[in-house]
Amino acid sequence: MPNLITASRILFSVALLFFPVFSPAFYALYLTADITDMIDGSIARKTGKVSEFGARLDSVAEIVFVAACLVKLLPVIHISALDSRRAKILTV
């Protein structure tokens, strides 16, 4: 059961790539993936189903989730600190 929850997080993370950023569907998938991240480990510990495979699958799911979020969010966020550093580098 915990491994299925973790695998579903991978599917939710990939699904994030197909929805517009900040849309209701994006938020729903993001929150669902985040909730599965919180509960899979606790369920595994409570039911005694902690495994090496599950730990590795959880790490893969984390990487996929973070990568999907970065792919979607980096193009639309504005970070003024980065812009000011670029401006300083260009003027030097």
C-alpha positions as CSV (number, residue, x, y, z in Angstrom):
1,M,0.0,0.0,0.0
2,P,2.7,2.6,0.8
3,N,4.5,1.9,-2.4
4,L,1.3,2.4,-4.4
5,I,0.9,5.8,-2.7
6,T,4.4,6.7,-3.6
7,A,3.9,5.5,-7.2
8,S,0.8,7.6,-7.4
9,R,2.9,10.6,-6.4
10,I,5.1,10.0,-9.4
11,L,1.9,10.0,-11.6
12,F,0.6,13.1,-10.0
13,S,3.9,14.8,-10.5
14,V,4.1,13.9,-14.2
15,A,0.5,15.1,-14.6
16,L,1.5,18.5,-13.3
17,L,3.4,19.0,-16.6
18,F,0.1,19.0,-18.6
19,F,-1.8,21.7,-16.7
20,P,-1.3,25.4,-16.7
21,V,0.6,26.8,-13.7
22,F,-1.6,28.2,-11.0
23,S,-4.8,26.6,-12.4
24,P,-7.1,24.8,-10.1
25,A,-6.1,21.5,-11.6
26,F,-2.4,22.3,-11.0
27,Y,-3.1,23.2,-7.4
28,A,-5.2,20.1,-6.8
29,L,-2.4,17.8,-8.3
30,Y,0.3,19.7,-6.4
31,L,-1.5,19.3,-3.0
32,T,-2.4,15.7,-3.7
33,A,1.2,14.8,-4.5
34,D,2.3,16.7,-1.4
35,I,-0.2,14.9,0.8
36,T,0.9,11.5,-0.5
37,D,4.5,12.5,0.3
38,M,3.4,13.1,3.9
39,I,1.4,10.0,4.4
40,D,3.3,7.2,2.6
41,G,6.2,7.0,5.1
42,S,4.0,7.1,8.1
43,I,1.7,4.4,6.8
44,A,4.7,2.2,6.0
45,R,6.1,2.6,9.5
46,K,2.7,2.1,11.2
47,T,2.0,-1.1,9.2
48,G,5.6,-2.4,9.4
49,K,6.0,-2.3,5.6
50,V,9.2,-0.3,5.5
51,S,11.5,-1.6,2.7
52,E,14.6,-0.6,0.8
53,F,12.6,-0.6,-2.4
54,G,10.0,1.8,-0.8
55,A,12.8,4.1,0.4
56,R,14.3,4.2,-3.1
57,L,11.0,4.7,-4.7
58,D,10.2,7.6,-2.4
59,S,13.5,9.2,-3.4
60,V,12.7,8.8,-7.1
61,A,9.2,10.3,-6.4
62,E,10.8,13.3,-4.7
63,I,13.1,13.9,-7.6
64,V,10.3,13.7,-10.1
65,F,8.0,16.0,-8.1
66,V,10.7,18.6,-7.6
67,A,11.7,18.4,-11.2
68,A,8.2,18.8,-12.5
69,C,7.6,21.8,-10.2
70,L,10.8,23.4,-11.3
71,V,10.0,22.9,-15.0
72,K,6.6,24.5,-14.5
73,L,7.4,27.3,-12.1
74,L,10.8,28.6,-13.1
75,P,9.6,30.1,-16.4
76,V,6.8,32.1,-14.7
77,I,8.3,33.3,-11.4
78,H,10.2,36.6,-11.2
79,I,13.2,36.7,-8.8
80,S,14.4,40.2,-8.5
81,A,17.6,39.2,-6.7
82,L,18.7,37.2,-9.7
83,D,17.9,40.2,-12.0
84,S,20.0,42.5,-9.9
85,R,23.0,40.1,-9.9
86,R,22.7,39.8,-13.7
87,A,22.6,43.6,-14.0
88,K,25.8,43.9,-11.9
89,I,27.6,41.3,-13.9
90,L,26.6,42.9,-17.2
91,T,27.8,46.4,-16.0
92,V,31.2,45.2,-14.7
